[in-house]
Amino acid sequence: MDLLCDNMVEEILVRLPEEQHLRRASAACRRYGDIIRRPGFATRHRELHSPLLSGGVVLHGVRRRCPRVDGTAAHVRGSYAFFLPAGAGDASASSSLELDLAGLLPSPTDRELAYLLSTGAADPDAARRSVFIVHSSSSAGLLLCCRGYVNPVHYYVCDPVARRCVALPELPWPPAFDKSGMLSVAAGGFQVVLFEKRGFAHGGGHLDLEVFSSDSGEWAAMRIPRPQDLAGFRCFAPPHLRHDGAAAYWLGFEPRDRAVVYGAADHSIRLIPVPRRVHDPSALNRFVGERRGGALLRYAHFDAAEFEVWDTIDATPTRWALVHRAALKDVVARSPRAVAAKFVHGRIVRHIHHHDANWNWCSSFKLIGFDPVHDDDVFLFGATNGSGCVAAYSLTLGKLSLRCKIDTADGSSSLCGCDMFPYVRASTTSPHADIPGIVCTNA
């Protein structure tokens, strides 16, 4: 090693798999320590060895009870997230990677900290850690995050591999509690769109947006009138978002089997048909998203007895073909006993053929999304006795594999489709280095 130049030694050291190996090498001699402490070395090492490079999903949304400053209590979502690598098979919770979202962001300003304390943060430390994912742009390897779940006004675009982020200007309008949004990236810039739930989702006449463009560096308000064919549309859930930030999909209660599509490129909204759902009085155990590659859509629904998956036939999302159907009793029979027990109570099996009479009962399987790397896997969430677990259902094998367990301090848990974020990062190089703002802040 002494005969090699410093650049060659750096190429060797950056390939050491663990940070503890770097610490040992740094202590071995002064030369190695100087190389490891070079500007940019730590970033290269993280990018080269980050588990996020393999692709998978980020889960974020376990509910916790958080006391407010005035002593009252309110349900807010937990401020932690974890990453599930794609294709982990029967791996348990030990295979997941916890993400330090607060470590990606700069420390909140005094003004921001005061605002977070006024909207439900228990103390300054909780306020600093109250970071939530809004959307992931898997094609760009970036996350859209906000600080605070109740009425957020502070948003950030983050690169979790290179651990860089840019803070967007404070939202200039009074925020709504139910806020969802999407991040789209194009050559030389990015766009953030936030959706207001009020009005459009509850039968109003318009869709309100707040749009940030990296070109202008400012937020702009936008109102899209409701087309005539959307009269009477009602939806009470956040939209399902395309991984690349190109579109958002609302699945509504009325009309029965239609979805509203918002296009980010031209800020348009339209109505498309989706397959007729199986019987589920809640109408919420459904999911629509993109297949791997993004060209075609996939739709799935699950009720107490049956599970179906449909794919679009071509790039026009109006023609659907049934690609998989399974009965719950067959899924339970094929799955390992321990995994099936996590998802199916004894009474559910007894009521499989009686769900029509039990009109207000919903399946213990909650559909939360699709694997962005392997089209064969569909992710499901189930809650049992104050804890939850996530399983991947294989369309080929027709059985479940346990992927992770979710436990909360107060014995409650919740997860839905808006809490699952597909993430794919195909390159170890820093993507979109020319996007304004992305490289300016190092968390």
N, C-alpha and C positions, 0 to 999 in steps of 0.2 A: 504493500500500500504506500510505503514511503516513496517509491519510485514513480507513482502516478501523480499527475497534475491535480490541482484542486477541483477542476471541473469534473474529472473522471471520478474522483472520490465522492463528490456530491451526488453523481448519478448512482453510485453504489449505496450511499447512506439514505437517499430518498426512497429506496426500495425496501428498507427495513419495515416489516409489516406493522409493528406496534410502537406507540410513543415511548413505552418503557425501554425499548431497545435503543431508541434515540437518546434517551437520558443516560443510559450506560455508555453509549459511544461518546457522548459529549464529555463524560467524566473520564474517559480513557486517556485523552490527550488534548492539549490546547488546540491543536490544528483541527481536530474533528469538531470541537465545540464552536470554533469560529465559523466553520462551514455551516453547521446546523443553525447557527444564529444569523445567517445571512438573510437579508430582506427577501421575502418571497419563498424561502425554503419551506416554512410551515404550511403555507397555502398549497404548494406543490405536493407535499406529503399527504395532506388531507384529501386533495382531489384524486390522488393516485389510489388511495386505500379506502375511500369512503364506501360503506355498504350501499349508499343511495345510488351508486353507479350501476348496480345490478338491476334496478327497476323494481317496482312493487307498489304498495299503497301506504299512505299515511292515514292513521286513524286518530281522530281528535274530537271529543265531544262527550265525555263522561260527565254526567251532571253531579254537582256537589251543592250543598247548602252553605251559602256564604253570608255571614252577618253584615249588615250595612253599618254605616257610621252612626246612624241614629239608634242602633240597637235592634232594629227589626231584622228579619231574615228574608232572603230571596234566593231562588234557585238560579244559579249561573253555572256555566259549563266550566269544567276543570281546565286549568291553564297548562296542560301538558299534552304531548302527542307522542306517538311511537310509530316506527316504520316496520312494515312487514315485507320482507323480500319476496319476490314472486317465486312460485314453484317450490315452497318450503315443505310441501307434503304434509306429513303428520307432525310437524314441529310444534312444540309447545310455546308458551309465552317466553321462554328463555331465548328463543330465536329472534325476538323482536328487538328493535333498537330504539331506545328512548331519545327523543330529540329535544335539545335545549333551545327552545324557541326564544326565550328571553335573552340567551347568550348571543343570538344573531342580531339583536336590535341594539341601537345605542340607548343609553340610560335616558329615561323620560326627563323632560324639562320640568322646572318647578310648576309651571302653568299646567302641563299635562298631568303631573302627579296630583295636583289639587283637583283636577277634573275627575280623575279615576277614583279618588277617595270619595268624591261627592256622588258617584254613580254606583257604589256598591263594594269597592275594594275594602277589605278589612283593615289593612294597615299599609304603610309605604312599601314594605317588602312584597306583600301580595299584589300591590299595584304594579310593581316592576315586573312581576312574573305573569301578569294577566295578559298573555299574548295568545291570539287565536288565529287559526288559518281560515281564510275566506275562500281561496281558490288556489289550485295548482295548475300551472301551465306546463304540462309534461313535455311538450315539444321543445320548450326552452329551458327546462330544469329550474324554474323559478316558482316561488310561493308568494301569494298575496296575503299579507297578515294585517291584523288590526290589534290595537291595544285596548283592552276592555271589551266585554261582550255587551254590556248594557249601554246603548246609545254611543257607539264608537265614533270618534271624529279623527283619530290618528291612524293612518294606514302606511304600510311599508311594502316594498317589493324586495324579496330576499333571494339570495343564492345560497342554499343550505350546504352545498359541498365546499364552495370557496369561502363560505361564511362572510358574505358581503351583503349589504343592503343599501337601499336609498329610502329616506323618509319623504313621503308625499306631504304637500302643504296641508295644514289643518283644514278639515272640511268646513266650509264657510256657512253651511245651513244647519238648522237644528236637526239632529239625526233621528231616525225612527228606531224603535227597539228591535224590530225584525228586519235586519239588514242582511242582504246577500249581495254578492258581486262576482265579477269575473275579470281575469287578466288575460289580455291578448298581446302577443309579441309579433312584430313585423321587422323587416330589415331597417335598422337604424332607429327604432323607437318602440314604445309600448303604450297600451291604453288600458285604463281601469274603468269599469262600468259598475256602479252600485244601483241596485234595484230597490225602490220603495215598495213595500208590500201593500200599503193602503191604496184604495182606489181600484186599481186594475184587478188585483187578486180577489177582492170581495164584491165584484160586480160593478165597479166604477167605470168611468168612460175614458180612462187614459192610463198610460204606464209612465210613471215618473222615474227619471234617471239622473244620476250625478256622474259625469264623465270627466276623467282626468287624462290628458294627453301629454306625453313626454315632450312633444314638439312645442306646445305652448307653455308647459309648466304650470298650468292653472286648472282648477275645477270649473266645469260649466254645467248648468242645469238644462235639462231637456225633457220635454213632455211629448209622448207619442200618442195620438188619438187612437181609440179602439176601433178597429174595422167593424163593419156591420155584421159580419158572420161570427163575431166573438160576443155578440149580445147574449147575456145570461151566463157567461163563463164564470165559474167560481172555483177558486183554489185556495187552500189554507196551508200549503207547505211550500218551502223554498224551492226554487227551480233546480233541476238537474243540469249540470254544466258540462259542455264539451271540454275535453282535456286540453285542447289547443286554444280555448277561449274564443271559438268562432260562433258559438250559439248557446242558448239556454232553453230548456224545455220545462214547461209547466204541465203536470198531469192534474186535471181538475175533476171535481165531483160532477159537474154539469158543464157541457154535455158529456154523456157517459164515457164514450171511447174516442176522445179527441185530445190532442196536445197542442199547446200554444208554443210557437217557436219564435225566439227573438234572435235576429241576426246582428252580430256586433259590427260587421263591416259597413252596413248601410243603416243601422238602427231601425230595422223593420220588424214587424210582428205579423204572424200568420198562423192559420190553423191547419193541422195535418191529422189524418186518421191514425189511430193505433189499434192493435188487435183487441177484440172484446175480452175483457178481463174475466177470470174465473170468479166465482162467487166470493166476495169479501166485503162485508158491510162497511168496513172502514174506508175502503177505496184508496188506502195509502200504501198498501203492501205491493207497490209496483215500482219499476225503475226503467228508465230509458237512458241510454248512453251510447257511446261510440265503440265499435269493435277496434281491435288492434290495427293501427294504421290510419284510422279516422275516416275512411271513405264511406263505410256502411254503418248503419245504426243497429243496435240490439235492444230489444224490449223484453222484459220478463215480469211475470206476476205470480204470486204465491197466496194460496188461501189455506184453509184448514186441511184440505184433502189433496190438492193438486198443484203442480208447479209446471209452468210453461215458459219456453224461451222462443222468441221470434227474431228473425233478422230481415232487414230490408233486402230486396232482390237487386236493386240497382242504386245509383247515387241519388235518385229522386225518392225521398222518404214517404212514399204513399203506397207502395206495394210491399207486403210482408209475407214471409213464409215461415211456417212452424218448423223449428229445427230440433226441439226437444220437449217431451212431456213425461212427467213422472208422478206417480202417486206417493203421498207422504208415507204410507205404510211400507212401500217398497224401498224408499230411501232409508227408513229406519231399519229395515231388515238387512240391507246391504252394508250399512255403516257399522263401524266398531261399536260395541255395546257402550263403552264409556263415553264416546263422542255423542251417540244418539241420546244417551241419558241426559246430557247437558242441555239438549235442545227440546226434548219431548217429555212432558209430564205424563204420568200414567193416565190421567183423565183425558188427555188429548187423544190418545189412541182410541179410547172408548167412544169419543165423540166424533171421530173422523166421518162417519156416515150420517151424522145427525146435525151437521153444522147449519143446514137450512132452517131447522127449528130453533137453533141457538143463534138467532140472527145478530145479536150484538157481540158475539164472540169472535176473536181474531186468532190467527195462528201464532204459535210461539216463534216461528221463523220470521225474521224481519229481513227483507231484501235490502242490501245497502250498496251493491254495485258489482262491477265486473273487473276482473284482473286485466290490467293494461298490457301485460306481456304475453299471457297465455289465454287465448280465447276460450279454452276449455273450462276455466274456473269462474264460478259465480260466488260472491261473498255473501254470507248470511250472518245475522246477529241474533242471539237468543239470550234471554234474561231468566235466571233461576235463583230464587232465594237471596235477593239483594246483590247478586254479582252477575256479570255477563260474560259471554264468550263469543268469539268469532270463528266461523268455520268456512272452509272453501268447499263448495259442492262441485264435483267433477261431472261434466256432462257426459263424458265417455264412460266412466266407471259407475255413475249413478249413486255415489255415496259421498259422505261427508268426511273431511279431515279437519281436526281441531287446529286452529292457527294461533290463537292467543286467548288468554283469560283477562277479564276486566273486573277489578275490584275497586270499590269506593269506600271511603272512610265512614260514611253514614249509612251504608247498606243499600244504596240505591244506584241504579245505573241506567243509562239510556244511550242509544246510538241510532242514527238514521242515515239516509243516503247523503245528506248534506254534510256529514261528518267524515266521509271517506274521500280521500284525494289521491287519484292515481298519479304516480310519479315515475318518469322514465328519463334516464340520463345516459345517452349512448356514448358520449365522448368524455375523456378525462381532461380535455382542455377547457379553459374557461369560455363558456359560450357567450355570444352577443356582447363582446367586450366593447363594441362601438356604440352600444345603447346609452344615451345620455343618462347619467346619474347612477347606473348600476355599479360602476367601479369607483365612485367617488367616496363612499363611506365604507370603512372596514369595521365590522362589529367586533 
